[in-house]
Amino acid sequence: MRTFVQKPLEVKKAWVLVDAKDMVLGRLAAAVAIRLRGKHYATFTPHVDGGDCVVVVNAAHVHLTGRKREDKKFYWHTGWPGGIKEQTMRERLDGRFPERVVRKAVERMLPRGPLGRQVLTHLRVYAGEEHPHKAQNPTVLDIGGINPKNRKGRVPC
């Protein structure tokens, strides 16, 4: 028996819509990264971009567990003396581009290198409910229904 190796021409990309409202950020990002890579298919091949195109809506309404919303800080430097800047997760989610939080979380769960950058081009993240991909007829993926821990406000067992 020979090992199956998928070729790039054999890949059929599906479109998936994920609603991020009331979802836990890390669990959402992990599920989206698996879809982007194509690990949910039996034909998964590590060196081929065999995943789906994923559209994430309501990215501004994700939740974080614990006190990460207030305590988690992001630092960067402007390049000027004394130019260290800091921003909390709350400021990022309430700021101009809240969708970047979800995009960055997914990006950090993908492999680094040319394949990871190519896979990331199939991710579309929008802060609100509207998206311009209705013509692709994306199938709705309910990540919150897979495991009750994926959604904030879950009923404890």
N, C-alpha and C positions, 0 to 999 in steps of 0.2 A: 504494500500500500504506500502511495506517495503522499507527501505533505502538500496540502493545498496552499498555493500562493496567489493572492488576488492581484490582478494587474490594474493599473489606473484606468484603462479603457473599459473595464468591466464594472466600474463603480456607478451605481444609480443613487443619486442624492435625493433624499426626501426633504420636505420642509416641515419643521416642527415649531409650534407656537407654545411658549411657556409664559404663564402669568405669574409674576414674582410677588404679587401682593400678599402680605402676611407670611412670606416664606423666610426661613432662616438662611442667611447669606451663604454660609459655608456649605450647607447641604444642597442648596440650589446650584452653586458653582460646581460642585462635584458631579451632580447629575447632568448638568449641561456639558461639562468637559467630557464625560463618557459618551454622550451623544455626538459631540463634535468629532471625537477620535474614531467612532464607529465600533467601540468595544462591545456594544450591545448586539452586534451581528455575529453570526457563527463564522462569517467569512473574514473576520478581522485579521489584518496583516499589519505588523508594526511599522513598516516603512512606507505604507501607502495611505494617502488621504482618502479613507473610505467612509467617513462619517456623514452626518446630515447637516443641512443648513438650519440653524436655530435662531428664532426670533424671540427675544425676551421683552415683554412689555411690563409696565408698572414697576420699573427698576427703582424708582424713588421711594417705594413703599416696602422695601425689604426690612427685615428685623435682624438684630444681632442679639446673641444670648449674653447673659451676665451684664456687666457694666461697660462693655466694649464701646457702646455708642458715645459715652462720655470720656472714657479713660484711654482708648486707643488713639495714638497720635502719629501723624505723618510728618516727617522732617525732610527739608530740602534746603539747598544752599544756592543763593543767587549768583555766587561768584565774586561778590564784593566783600570787603572786610566787614565783619559783623552781620553778614547777610543770611544767617540761619533763620529759616521760617518754620513754623509749626502750624498744624491744623488738626482738629479732632475729627473723628468720624461723623459726629453730629453736624459739624460745619460743612463737611463734604456732601453729606446726603441732603442738607438743606440749601446747598449752594447752587451755582449755575449748571453744573454738569453732574447730577447724581448718578447717571448711568455709568460713569467711569468707575464707580466702586464695584459694580457687578462685573464689568468688563475686565478689570484688573484682577479680581478674585478668580475668574475663569482662566485668564491668561497665566496665572501662577500655578494652575493645576495642569497645564499642558506642557509637553516637553519643550526645552529650549532648543533653538536651532531653526533651520530652514523649514522643516516639516511643521513645527509648532506655529511658526508665523503664517504658513499657508493655511493651516487648519483654522487659525483665528480669524481669517478673512471671511469665514462662513458664519460668523456670529454677528447678529444685529441686535443692539440693545437700545431700548427707548424708555424714557423716563415716564411717559404717560401711557394711555391705552391705545392711542392711534399709531398705526404703522402702515407704510406704503407697500406691504407685501401680500395684500389680499388676493392678487391675481395668481399667486403661486398656490393657493388653497392649502395653507399649512394645516396639518392635523394638530389638534390640541393635546398637549401632554400634561397630565395632572400629576406633578411631582408631589404635591401635598397629600394626595390620596394613596401614594405608594407606602408611606410610613407616616404615622401621626407626628413623629418628632420633626418632620420636615416643615411643619406649619407652626407658627407662633400661636399661643392660646390653645394648645392641644389639651385634651383631657388626660390627666395622669392615670397610669394603669395601677 
